[in-house]
């Protein structure tokens, strides 16, 4: 995403989108149908290629993989640090 990240908009995404992302944590290019759903849900433009697909940045890929691990284990990933966290 350009203006915001998947992490920033996660709470605004439809459950069908978040479930797809959790089920496909290795995907680095979002299909155009998924990109369109994200744009509709967030109102934020995405940088799309000529086919309507969106390439994810490394931070989004890492975040989606963390969410996928959380879904598998049922526990929050304690190794992930949110951008506004302060280290003790």
C-alpha positions, 0 to 999 in steps of 0.5 A: 500500500502506498499511503498506509500499510496493511498493518495500519488498515488491518482493522478496516479490512473485510474478514474475507480479505484478512482471512485470504491474507492469513491463508496466503502469508507468502504472497508478495503480490496481491491479485487485483480482486483483493486490491480492489476490495482493500481500496473499497474498504479503506478508501486509500489508493494502492500502487497497482501495476497494469494488471491491477495487482499490488506488490506488498512491501517487506513490512506488510509481508512480515506483518501478514506472516505474523498474523498467520502465525498468530492464527495457527497458534492462537497466541499473539506473536511476542517477537513482533514490535509495533512501530510505536512500541518503546523497548524497555 
